[in-house]
């Protein structure tokens, strides 16, 4: 039996009091709200080595960096089509991948300006993951109205996302992956494993960008550069950015395997 027979039809747009609800937009706003409240909760429970003023500056840098690069990367997913759609469409079009890496660059720029030396990412890691999970549920409910759907498939996970075809539910793949990653990072934070400040955020970025690099092969992309999509190019840039962390992780794993 196909999974598509076990769920409501997509896109899911319930009508409440005569108003059709855009569940994707609702969950997108909910993701920001819940993610920020979770961050505030974690900050109150932890000893933050970064002052409140510097932390606020870092958040502002992250927001503006994310706003800019999320739209720039989305534009390069298919620049020809986006030019034809006009500037208003481009302002509304965005991608979480550009937002994450743009936020990272925005934070690093602000830290250099204000002279902040401490790593700031670990406190944001779990709230970001939680926010993406909520947002991806919204993407799934939007069906083929959001470009988070996959190619046609005969695999058992195939779901009718609204066009009568069984497709890879990429948004759900991400949700499952991120839930597992959330649990792993949460347990690592509670453990006494040796780590440096910022390692958990780096682990999230490298893990999530690795997933997205692979998942892009399951998407019906129509625009490629050097045989890969703009998202995959951004993933490679992220790997280069974090190459020291990746090499350190490989060395750590090899030592553990050698001991075993």
C-alpha positions in Angstrom: 0.0 0.0 0.0 1.4 3.4 -0.9 2.1 5.8 1.9 0.1 8.4 0.0 -3.1 6.5 0.9 -2.4 7.0 4.6 -2.2 10.7 4.7 -4.3 13.7 3.9 -4.2 15.1 0.3 -1.5 17.6 -0.4 -1.1 20.5 -0.5 -2.8 20.7 2.9 -4.7 24.0 3.1 -7.5 23.7 5.6 -10.4 26.2 5.6 -11.2 27.7 9.0 -14.2 30.1 9.2 -14.2 30.5 5.5 -10.5 31.3 5.3 -8.0 29.0 3.5 -4.9 28.7 5.7 -1.4 28.7 4.3 0.1 26.0 6.5 3.5 26.5 5.1 3.6 30.2 6.0 2.0 29.5 9.4 4.6 26.9 10.3 7.4 29.1 8.9 6.5 31.8 11.4 6.0 29.2 14.1 9.5 27.9 13.4 11.0 31.4 14.0 9.0 31.9 17.2 9.6 28.5 18.8 13.3 28.5 17.8 13.8 31.9 19.4 11.9 31.0 22.5 14.0 27.8 22.8 17.2 29.9 22.4 16.1 32.2 25.2 15.3 29.2 27.4 18.7 27.6 26.8 20.6 30.9 27.3 18.9 31.4 30.7 20.0 27.9 31.8 23.6 28.3 30.6 26.5 30.6 31.4 27.0 32.7 28.3 30.6 34.0 28.0 29.4 36.5 25.5 27.8 39.8 26.8 24.2 40.6 26.1 25.2 43.6 23.9 27.6 41.5 21.8 25.1 38.6 21.6 22.5 41.0 20.3 24.9 42.4 17.7 25.7 38.8 16.6 22.0 38.0 16.2 21.5 41.1 14.1 24.5 40.1 11.9 23.1 36.6 11.5 19.6 38.0 10.5 21.0 40.3 7.8 23.5 37.8 6.5 20.7 35.2 6.3 18.3 37.5 4.5 20.8 38.4 1.8 22.4 35.0 1.0 19.1 33.1 1.3 17.7 35.1 -1.6 21.0 35.1 -3.6 21.4 31.3 -3.4 17.7 30.9 -4.3 18.2 33.1 -7.3 21.1 31.0 -8.6 19.0 27.8 -8.3 17.5 28.9 -11.6 18.6 32.4 -12.6 17.0 32.4 -16.0 13.5 31.6 -14.6 13.9 34.1 -11.7 14.9 36.9 -14.1 11.7 36.3 -16.1 9.6 36.3 -12.9 10.8 39.8 -11.8 12.4 41.3 -8.8 9.3 40.9 -6.5 9.3 37.2 -6.9 13.1 37.1 -6.2 12.5 39.0 -2.9 10.0 36.4 -1.8 12.0 33.4 -2.9 14.6 32.1 -0.4 16.4 28.9 0.7 17.4 27.8 4.2 20.8 26.8 2.9 21.7 30.3 1.9 20.2 31.5 5.1 22.4 29.3 7.3 25.6 30.1 5.5 24.7 33.8 5.1 23.9 33.9 8.8 27.3 32.3 9.6 29.2 34.9 7.5 27.1 37.7 9.0 28.0 36.5 12.5 31.7 36.3 11.7 31.8 39.7 10.2 30.0 41.3 13.2 32.4 39.5 15.6 35.4 40.9 13.8 33.8 44.4 14.0 33.0 44.3 17.7 36.2 42.3 18.6 34.4 39.3 20.0 36.7 36.3 20.2 34.4 33.6 21.7 32.5 31.1 19.5 28.8 31.9 19.4 27.3 29.1 17.5 26.7 26.3 20.1 23.9 28.2 21.8 22.0 28.6 18.5 22.5 25.0 17.3 19.5 23.2 18.8 17.1 26.1 18.3 18.1 26.2 14.7 17.6 22.5 14.2 14.2 22.7 15.9 13.1 25.6 13.8 14.1 23.8 10.6 12.2 20.7 11.6 9.0 22.8 12.1 9.6 24.7 8.8 10.2 21.4 6.9 6.9 20.1 8.1 5.3 23.2 6.5 7.2 22.5 3.3 5.9 19.0 3.2 2.3 20.1 3.7 2.7 22.6 0.9 3.3 19.7 -1.5 4.6 20.7 -4.9 3.9 24.4 -4.3 7.3 24.5 -2.6 10.5 23.3 -4.4 11.3 20.8 -1.6 9.8 17.8 -3.5 11.8 15.1 -5.1 11.8 13.2 -8.4 9.3 10.4 -9.2 10.1 7.2 -7.5 8.9 3.6 -7.1 10.5 3.4 -3.6 8.2 2.6 -0.7 8.6 6.1 0.7 7.0 7.6 -2.4 4.2 10.1 -1.7 1.7 11.9 -3.9 2.6 15.5 -3.1 -0.3 16.9 -5.1 0.4 16.2 -8.8 -0.7 12.5 -8.8 2.8 11.2 -9.0 4.7 9.3 -6.3 7.7 11.4 -5.4 10.5 11.4 -2.9 9.3 13.4 0.2 12.5 15.2 0.6 11.1 17.5 3.4 10.3 14.4 5.5 13.7 12.9 4.9 15.2 16.1 6.4 12.8 16.0 9.3 13.8 12.4 10.2 17.5 13.3 9.8 17.3 16.4 11.9 15.4 14.7 14.7 18.2 12.2 14.9 20.8 14.9 14.7 19.0 16.9 17.5 19.1 13.9 19.8 22.8 13.1 19.1 23.9 16.7 19.7 21.8 17.0 22.8 23.4 13.9 24.2 26.9 15.0 23.3 26.2 18.3 25.0 25.2 16.5 28.2 28.2 14.1 28.0 31.7 14.8 29.1 33.2 14.3 25.6 36.1 16.6 24.9 35.2 19.4 22.6 35.9 23.0 21.7 33.5 25.9 21.8 31.6 26.0 18.5 32.1 22.3 17.8 28.4 21.4 18.1 27.4 24.1 15.6 30.1 23.0 13.2 28.9 19.4 13.6 25.4 20.5 12.7 26.5 22.5 9.7 28.7 19.8 8.2 26.1 17.1 8.8 23.2 19.1 7.4 25.1 20.3 4.4 26.3 16.8 3.7 22.7 15.6 3.8 21.6 18.4 1.4 24.4 17.7 -1.0 23.2 14.1 -1.3 19.5 15.0 -1.4 19.9 17.4 -4.3 20.4 14.3 -6.5 16.8 13.4 -5.7 15.4 16.8 -6.7 14.2 17.6 -10.2 16.7 20.5 -10.6 16.7 22.1 -14.1 19.7 24.4 -13.8 23.2 23.1 -13.2 26.7 24.6 -13.1 29.6 22.2 -13.5 27.1 19.3 -13.3 25.8 20.2 -9.9 23.2 22.6 -8.5 23.8 25.9 -6.7 22.9 24.3 -3.4 25.5 21.6 -3.9 28.1 24.3 -4.8 27.2 26.1 -1.6 27.7 22.8 0.3 31.2 22.3 -1.2 32.0 25.9 -0.1 30.8 25.0 3.4 33.0 21.9 3.5 36.0 24.1 2.5 35.1 26.6 5.2 35.1 23.9 7.8 37.9 21.8 6.4 39.9 22.0 9.7 37.0 20.7 11.7 36.3 17.9 9.2 40.0 16.8 9.3 40.0 16.9 13.1 36.8 14.8 13.1 38.3 12.3 10.8 41.5 12.1 13.0 39.4 11.6 16.1 37.4 8.8 14.5 40.5 7.0 13.3 42.0 7.2 16.8 38.9 5.7 18.3 38.8 2.9 15.7 42.5 2.2 16.3 41.8 1.9 20.1 39.0 -0.6 19.4 
